[in-house]
């Protein structure tokens, strides 16, 4: 699987745009994705694209809060997309069980897009940051 190098750009807690690596360098686009910006935008935080989209075809980035469903369960669970600090591998940290499940194994995604939806971002919920930083 070829993962595109894409980034979400933030200034503090506000999403200001996106960037994508191209043959000609970084290509910046505005928050709504419709307008391309000239020059480098002013940002201080970067969230990495994790390699797939949710059920509404939105790119999933680290620090996204997601509702997700495991194959055998009917109930939705809540988690945050994060990177394991030791391995550098992306996964979902379940907000209730605190269990980390990696997103990909040998290039195969363990989660189905139809069973995942972004509902917010970690940077909009500072009360959850302690949970995340303990793992």
C-alpha positions in Angstrom: 0.0 0.0 0.0 1.4 3.4 -1.0 0.5 6.0 1.6 0.4 9.6 0.5 2.3 12.0 2.7 -0.4 14.4 3.8 -0.7 16.7 6.8 -3.2 18.7 8.7 -1.8 22.1 9.7 -2.9 23.9 12.9 -2.2 27.1 14.7 -2.7 26.2 18.3 -6.1 24.4 18.3 -7.4 25.8 15.0 -7.1 23.9 11.7 -5.8 26.4 9.2 -5.2 24.1 6.2 -3.6 21.0 4.8 -0.4 20.1 2.9 0.5 17.3 0.6 3.9 16.3 -0.7 4.3 16.4 -4.4 7.1 16.1 -6.9 7.5 19.9 -6.8 7.5 20.1 -3.0 4.8 20.8 -0.5 1.4 21.9 -1.9 -0.7 23.8 0.6 -4.4 24.1 0.6 -7.0 26.0 2.6 -9.2 24.7 5.4 -12.1 23.9 3.1 -9.8 22.1 0.7 -11.0 24.2 -2.3 -8.4 27.0 -2.4 -4.7 26.5 -2.8 -2.5 28.9 -0.9 0.6 30.6 -2.1 3.6 30.5 0.1 3.9 28.8 3.5 1.0 29.3 5.9 1.6 30.2 9.5 1.2 27.0 11.6 2.7 25.5 14.7 1.3 22.0 14.8 1.2 19.2 12.2 -1.0 16.1 12.3 -0.1 13.2 10.0 -2.5 11.5 7.7 -2.8 7.8 8.8 -3.6 6.2 5.4 -7.4 5.8 5.2 -10.7 7.6 5.3 -13.7 7.3 7.5 -17.2 6.3 6.4 -17.9 9.9 5.1 -14.7 9.8 3.0 -12.9 12.2 5.2 -9.1 11.7 5.6 -8.2 10.4 9.1 -5.3 12.1 10.9 -3.6 11.6 14.2 -5.4 13.2 17.1 -8.8 12.6 15.5 -11.5 11.4 17.9 -13.4 8.5 16.3 -16.4 6.4 16.9 -15.6 2.9 15.7 -17.1 -0.5 15.7 -15.3 -3.8 15.9 -16.5 -6.5 13.6 -18.2 -8.7 16.2 -19.7 -5.8 18.2 -22.8 -3.8 17.4 -22.0 -1.0 19.8 -19.9 1.9 18.8 -16.7 2.6 20.8 -14.8 5.9 21.2 -11.1 6.2 20.5 -8.4 8.6 19.5 -6.0 8.1 16.6 -2.5 8.2 18.0 1.0 7.0 17.3 2.7 4.5 19.6 5.7 6.4 21.0 8.0 3.3 21.0 7.2 1.8 17.6 5.9 4.9 15.7 3.0 2.9 14.5 -0.5 4.5 14.2 -3.4 3.0 16.0 -6.6 3.6 18.0 -6.4 4.1 21.7 -9.8 3.1 23.1 -10.9 5.8 25.5 -12.7 3.4 27.8 -10.5 0.3 27.9 -7.2 2.3 27.2 -6.2 -0.6 24.8 -4.1 0.4 21.8 -4.8 -1.4 18.6 -2.6 -0.7 15.6 -4.4 0.4 12.4 -2.3 -1.7 9.9 -0.6 -5.1 10.0 1.7 -5.9 7.1 0.0 -3.2 5.0 -3.6 -4.4 5.8 -5.9 -2.1 7.6 -7.6 -3.8 10.6 -10.5 -1.4 10.6 -13.2 -0.9 7.9 -13.9 2.7 6.8 -17.7 2.0 7.0 -17.3 1.3 10.7 -15.4 4.4 11.7 -16.4 8.1 11.8 -14.5 11.2 13.0 -16.6 13.1 15.6 -14.0 15.6 16.9 -10.3 16.2 17.5 -8.2 15.6 20.6 -7.0 19.3 20.5 -10.7 20.4 21.1 -10.9 18.2 24.2 -8.0 19.0 26.5 -9.7 17.0 29.3 -8.8 13.8 27.3 -5.1 14.7 26.8 -4.0 13.1 30.2 -5.5 9.8 29.1 -3.5 9.9 25.9 -0.2 11.0 27.3 -0.2 8.2 29.9 0.0 5.6 27.1 
